[in-house]
Amino acid sequence: MAHRSATALEAGLDHILSSPSDEGRLELIVRRPARNEREVLDEGVLDLEKGLLGDTWPLRGSSRAADGSPHSDMQLNLMNARVAALVAIDLDRRALAGDQLYVDFDLSEANLPAGSRVAVGEAVIEFTDQPHRGCAKFAERFGVDALRFVNTGDARQLRLRGANAKVLVPGTIRPGDPIRKLS
Protein backbone atom coordinates (compact mmCIF):
# COMPACT_ATOMS: atom_id res chain seq x y z
CA MET A 1 0.00 0.00 0.00
CA ALA A 2 1.33 3.43 -0.93
CA HIS A 3 1.58 6.09 1.76
CA ARG A 4 1.01 9.82 1.49
CA SER A 5 4.08 12.04 1.30
CA ALA A 6 4.82 14.74 3.85
CA THR A 7 3.81 17.33 1.23
CA ALA A 8 0.44 15.65 0.62
CA LEU A 9 -0.20 15.36 4.35
CA GLU A 10 0.60 19.04 4.94
CA ALA A 11 -1.72 19.96 2.06
CA GLY A 12 -4.59 18.34 3.99
CA LEU A 13 -4.00 20.30 7.19
CA ASP A 14 -6.38 23.19 6.39
CA HIS A 15 -9.25 20.72 5.93
CA ILE A 16 -8.44 19.15 9.32
CA LEU A 17 -8.21 22.55 11.00
CA SER A 18 -11.71 23.42 9.77
CA SER A 19 -13.24 20.59 11.84
CA PRO A 20 -16.24 21.69 13.92
CA SER A 21 -15.33 22.85 17.42
CA ASP A 22 -18.65 22.87 19.31
CA GLU A 23 -20.73 20.14 17.69
CA GLY A 24 -19.46 17.50 15.32
CA ARG A 25 -20.33 13.96 14.39
CA LEU A 26 -19.29 10.43 15.32
CA GLU A 27 -18.13 8.92 12.02
CA LEU A 28 -16.83 5.47 12.96
CA ILE A 29 -16.82 3.10 15.94
CA VAL A 30 -14.12 0.43 15.99
CA ARG A 31 -13.82 -2.34 18.54
CA ARG A 32 -10.52 -4.20 18.99
CA PRO A 33 -11.70 -7.75 19.88
CA ALA A 34 -8.13 -9.14 19.86
CA ARG A 35 -4.60 -7.98 19.18
CA ASN A 36 -4.31 -6.53 15.64
CA GLU A 37 -8.01 -7.18 14.94
CA ARG A 38 -10.62 -4.51 14.20
CA GLU A 39 -14.39 -4.70 14.09
CA VAL A 40 -16.35 -1.74 12.70
CA LEU A 41 -19.61 -1.37 14.64
CA ASP A 42 -23.05 -0.05 13.72
CA GLU A 43 -23.64 0.50 17.42
CA GLY A 44 -21.45 0.52 20.51
CA VAL A 45 -22.01 0.67 24.23
CA LEU A 46 -19.77 2.79 26.44
CA ASP A 47 -19.44 1.39 29.95
CA LEU A 48 -18.02 3.08 33.06
CA GLU A 49 -15.72 0.19 33.93
CA LYS A 50 -14.95 -1.44 30.58
CA GLY A 51 -14.96 1.46 28.12
CA LEU A 52 -16.29 0.32 24.74
CA LEU A 53 -17.91 -3.05 25.45
CA GLY A 54 -16.14 -5.90 23.67
CA ASP A 55 -12.93 -3.92 23.23
CA THR A 56 -9.68 -5.27 24.67
CA TRP A 57 -8.86 -2.10 26.64
CA PRO A 58 -9.72 -3.78 30.00
CA LEU A 59 -7.15 -6.48 29.19
CA ARG A 60 -4.36 -4.17 28.06
CA GLY A 61 -1.85 -3.22 30.68
CA SER A 62 -0.18 0.18 30.61
CA SER A 63 3.34 1.19 31.52
CA ARG A 64 1.78 4.49 32.64
CA ALA A 65 -0.19 2.74 35.43
CA ALA A 66 1.85 2.14 38.58
CA ASP A 67 0.73 -1.50 38.80
CA GLY A 68 0.77 -2.16 35.04
CA SER A 69 -3.02 -2.43 34.86
CA PRO A 70 -5.12 -0.73 32.17
CA HIS A 71 -4.83 3.03 32.65
CA SER A 72 -8.26 4.46 33.54
CA ASP A 73 -7.47 7.75 31.80
CA MET A 74 -6.78 5.90 28.54
CA GLN A 75 -10.08 3.99 28.37
CA LEU A 76 -11.07 5.47 25.00
CA ASN A 77 -8.98 6.69 22.08
CA LEU A 78 -10.55 9.28 19.80
CA MET A 79 -9.13 10.39 16.47
CA ASN A 80 -10.22 13.16 14.15
CA ALA A 81 -11.89 11.42 11.21
CA ARG A 82 -10.36 13.88 8.76
CA VAL A 83 -6.85 12.98 9.93
CA ALA A 84 -7.67 9.27 9.76
CA ALA A 85 -9.01 9.60 6.20
CA LEU A 86 -5.96 11.59 5.12
CA VAL A 87 -3.38 9.12 6.42
CA ALA A 88 -5.36 6.00 5.49
CA ILE A 89 -6.00 7.09 1.87
CA ASP A 90 -8.59 4.28 1.53
CA LEU A 91 -11.47 4.87 4.00
CA ASP A 92 -11.62 1.14 4.74
CA ARG A 93 -8.12 1.43 6.27
CA ARG A 94 -9.03 4.08 8.89
CA ALA A 95 -9.69 1.46 11.56
CA LEU A 96 -6.05 0.37 11.35
CA ALA A 97 -5.10 3.46 13.34
CA GLY A 98 -6.29 1.55 16.42
CA ASP A 99 -8.65 4.11 17.91
CA GLN A 100 -12.21 3.31 18.96
CA LEU A 101 -14.01 6.54 18.05
CA TYR A 102 -13.41 8.56 14.89
CA VAL A 103 -15.07 11.95 15.01
CA ASP A 104 -15.48 14.96 12.77
CA PHE A 105 -14.58 17.29 15.61
CA ASP A 106 -11.72 19.54 16.71
CA LEU A 107 -9.80 17.46 19.27
CA SER A 108 -7.09 20.06 19.89
CA GLU A 109 -5.96 20.83 23.42
CA ALA A 110 -7.09 24.44 22.89
CA ASN A 111 -10.64 23.27 22.10
CA LEU A 112 -10.79 20.34 24.55
CA PRO A 113 -8.29 20.70 27.39
CA ALA A 114 -8.02 17.88 29.93
CA GLY A 115 -11.24 17.76 31.93
CA SER A 116 -13.43 18.83 29.00
CA ARG A 117 -16.60 16.84 28.61
CA VAL A 118 -18.53 15.96 25.49
CA ALA A 119 -21.82 14.19 24.87
CA VAL A 120 -21.81 11.53 22.18
CA GLY A 121 -24.98 9.55 21.60
CA GLU A 122 -26.38 8.69 25.05
CA ALA A 123 -22.94 8.83 26.68
CA VAL A 124 -20.72 11.52 28.17
CA ILE A 125 -16.94 11.25 28.04
CA GLU A 126 -14.15 13.32 29.56
CA PHE A 127 -10.83 14.13 27.92
CA THR A 128 -7.80 13.31 30.05
CA ASP A 129 -4.26 14.62 30.29
CA GLN A 130 -2.75 11.38 28.97
CA PRO A 131 -1.00 11.94 25.63
CA HIS A 132 -1.87 9.75 22.65
CA ARG A 133 1.08 9.27 20.31
CA GLY A 134 1.74 7.41 17.12
CA CYS A 135 4.00 4.36 17.31
CA ALA A 136 5.87 1.90 15.10
CA LYS A 137 2.59 0.20 14.15
CA PHE A 138 1.16 3.53 12.98
CA ALA A 139 4.28 4.12 10.83
CA GLU A 140 4.06 0.60 9.41
CA ARG A 141 0.42 1.05 8.44
CA PHE A 142 0.48 4.66 7.21
CA GLY A 143 4.13 5.53 6.63
CA VAL A 144 6.92 7.35 8.43
CA ASP A 145 5.77 10.71 7.04
CA ALA A 146 2.32 10.12 8.58
CA LEU A 147 3.91 9.30 11.94
CA ARG A 148 5.92 12.54 11.84
CA PHE A 149 2.83 14.47 10.68
CA VAL A 150 0.78 13.41 13.73
CA ASN A 151 3.58 13.48 16.33
CA THR A 152 5.79 16.53 15.77
CA GLY A 153 5.57 20.25 16.33
CA ASP A 154 2.07 21.71 16.58
CA ALA A 155 0.56 18.27 15.86
CA ARG A 156 0.78 17.39 19.56
CA GLN A 157 -1.30 20.37 20.68
CA LEU A 158 -3.67 19.78 17.76
CA ARG A 159 -3.90 16.12 18.83
CA LEU A 160 -3.62 14.97 15.24
CA ARG A 161 -2.84 11.46 16.50
CA GLY A 162 -5.88 11.65 18.74
CA ALA A 163 -6.85 12.03 22.36
CA ASN A 164 -7.49 9.85 25.38
CA ALA A 165 -10.76 9.96 27.28
CA LYS A 166 -12.80 8.06 29.83
CA VAL A 167 -16.50 7.31 30.17
CA LEU A 168 -18.42 9.45 32.69
CA VAL A 169 -21.99 8.54 31.71
CA PRO A 170 -22.53 5.17 30.03
CA GLY A 171 -24.70 4.82 26.97
CA THR A 172 -25.24 3.63 23.43
CA ILE A 173 -23.47 5.34 20.54
CA ARG A 174 -23.92 5.04 16.78
CA PRO A 175 -22.15 6.46 13.73
CA GLY A 176 -23.94 9.67 12.82
CA ASP A 177 -24.54 10.65 16.45
CA PRO A 178 -23.63 14.23 17.27
CA ILE A 179 -20.65 14.89 19.51
CA ARG A 180 -20.91 18.19 21.34
CA LYS A 181 -19.04 20.09 24.00
CA LEU A 182 -20.69 20.41 27.40
CA SER A 183 -20.19 23.46 29.59
RAHUCOR-V682689 format. One record per residue. N is the residue number from 1. PHI is phi in radians with two decimals (* if undefined). OMEGA is omega as a letter, one per 20 degrees, with the letter a starting at -180 (* if undefined). D_CENTER is the distance of its C-alpha to the mean C-alpha in Angstrom with 1 decimal. Layout:
[[N	PHI	OMEGA	D_CENTER] [N	PHI	OMEGA	D_CENTER]]
//
This chain:
[[1	*	r	22.4] [2	-1.29	r	22.7] [3	-2.02	r	20.1] [4	-1.26	r	19.9] [5	-1.38	r	22.0] [6	-1.01	r	21.2] [7	-1.10	r	23.3] [8	-1.15	r	21.5] [9	-1.14	r	18.1] [10	-1.06	r	19.7] [11	-1.13	r	21.3] [12	-1.55	a	18.1] [13	-1.11	a	17.1] [14	-1.05	r	19.1] [15	-1.10	r	17.5] [16	-1.12	a	14.0] [17	-1.18	r	15.8] [18	-1.61	r	17.4] [19	-1.05	r	14.3] [20	-1.06	a	15.5] [21	-1.90	a	15.5] [22	-1.92	r	17.1] [23	-2.48	r	16.3] [24	-2.19	a	13.9] [25	-2.54	r	13.0] [26	-1.37	a	10.7] [27	-1.68	a	11.1] [28	-2.67	r	10.0] [29	-2.06	a	9.8] [30	-2.25	r	9.9] [31	-1.75	r	11.9] [32	-1.88	a	12.9] [33	-1.25	r	16.7] [34	-2.75	a	17.9] [35	-0.97	r	17.3] [36	1.07	r	16.2] [37	-2.01	r	16.3] [38	-2.33	r	13.9] [39	-2.31	r	15.0] [40	-1.39	a	13.9] [41	-1.90	r	15.0] [42	-1.47	a	17.1] [43	-2.77	r	16.6] [44	-2.32	r	14.8] [45	-2.12	r	16.1] [46	-1.66	a	14.5] [47	-2.06	a	17.0] [48	-1.03	a	17.9] [49	-1.59	a	18.7] [50	-1.87	a	16.7] [51	1.25	r	13.3] [52	-1.33	a	12.6] [53	-1.01	a	16.2] [54	1.56	r	16.9] [55	-1.44	a	13.9] [56	-1.46	a	15.2] [57	-0.87	a	13.5] [58	-1.11	a	16.9] [59	-1.77	a	18.6] [60	-1.63	r	16.7] [61	-1.28	a	18.5] [62	-2.32	r	17.3] [63	-1.22	r	19.5] [64	-1.46	r	18.3] [65	-1.62	a	20.0] [66	-0.96	a	23.8] [67	-1.73	r	24.7] [68	1.39	r	22.1] [69	-1.37	r	20.7] [70	-1.03	a	17.0] [71	-1.41	a	15.8] [72	-1.10	r	15.6] [73	-1.55	r	13.4] [74	-2.21	a	10.6] [75	-1.11	a	10.9] [76	-2.19	r	7.4] [77	-2.00	r	4.1] [78	-1.98	r	1.9] [79	-2.33	r	2.7] [80	-1.14	a	6.4] [81	-1.10	r	8.3] [82	-1.23	r	11.1] [83	-1.15	a	9.9] [84	-1.03	r	8.9] [85	-1.14	a	12.4] [86	-1.13	a	14.1] [87	-1.31	a	13.5] [88	-1.35	a	13.9] [89	1.18	r	17.1] [90	-1.60	a	17.6] [91	-0.98	r	15.2] [92	-1.19	a	15.9] [93	-1.66	a	14.3] [94	-0.99	a	10.7] [95	-1.06	r	10.0] [96	-1.13	r	11.4] [97	-1.09	r	8.4] [98	1.65	r	8.0] [99	-1.55	r	4.6] [100	-1.64	a	6.2] [101	-2.14	r	5.3] [102	-1.98	a	5.6] [103	-2.22	r	7.6] [104	-1.57	a	10.6] [105	-2.87	r	10.6] [106	-1.31	a	11.3] [107	-1.66	a	8.8] [108	-1.03	r	11.7] [109	-1.07	r	13.5] [110	-1.14	a	16.5] [111	-1.45	a	15.1] [112	-2.34	r	13.2] [113	-1.12	r	15.0] [114	-0.87	a	14.7] [115	1.71	r	16.3] [116	-1.18	a	15.2] [117	-2.09	r	14.9] [118	-2.33	r	13.7] [119	-1.68	r	15.2] [120	-2.45	a	13.4] [121	1.01	r	16.1] [122	-1.51	a	18.4] [123	-1.73	r	16.0] [124	-2.23	r	15.3] [125	-2.17	a	12.5] [126	-2.17	r	13.0] [127	-1.33	a	11.0] [128	-1.95	a	12.5] [129	-1.52	a	14.1] [130	-1.34	r	12.6] [131	-1.23	r	11.3] [132	-2.12	a	8.5] [133	-2.10	r	10.4] [134	-1.26	a	11.1] [135	-2.36	r	13.9] [136	-1.02	r	16.9] [137	-1.11	r	15.2] [138	-1.08	r	12.8] [139	-1.10	r	16.2] [140	-1.09	a	18.0] [141	-1.39	a	15.9] [142	-2.14	r	15.4] [143	1.82	a	18.1] [144	-1.15	r	19.1] [145	-1.09	r	19.0] [146	-1.15	r	15.3] [147	-1.08	r	14.7] [148	-1.10	a	17.0] [149	-1.01	a	15.5] [150	-1.56	a	12.0] [151	-1.96	a	13.8] [152	-2.00	r	17.1] [153	1.01	a	18.9] [154	-1.14	a	17.3] [155	-1.00	a	14.0] [156	-1.17	r	13.3] [157	-1.24	r	14.3] [158	-1.36	a	12.4] [159	0.94	r	9.1] [160	-1.12	r	9.0] [161	-1.34	r	7.2] [162	2.23	a	4.5] [163	-2.46	r	5.6] [164	-1.73	a	7.1] [165	-2.62	r	9.0] [166	-2.37	a	11.9] [167	-1.41	r	13.8] [168	-1.84	r	16.9] [169	-2.23	a	18.4] [170	-1.21	r	17.9] [171	2.95	a	18.1] [172	-1.56	r	17.5] [173	-2.26	r	14.8] [174	-2.48	r	15.3] [175	-0.95	a	14.0] [176	1.73	r	15.9] [177	-1.10	r	15.6] [178	-1.24	r	15.5] [179	-2.13	a	13.1] [180	-2.44	r	15.4] [181	-1.19	r	16.0] [182	-1.90	r	18.7] [183	-1.51	*	21.5]]
//
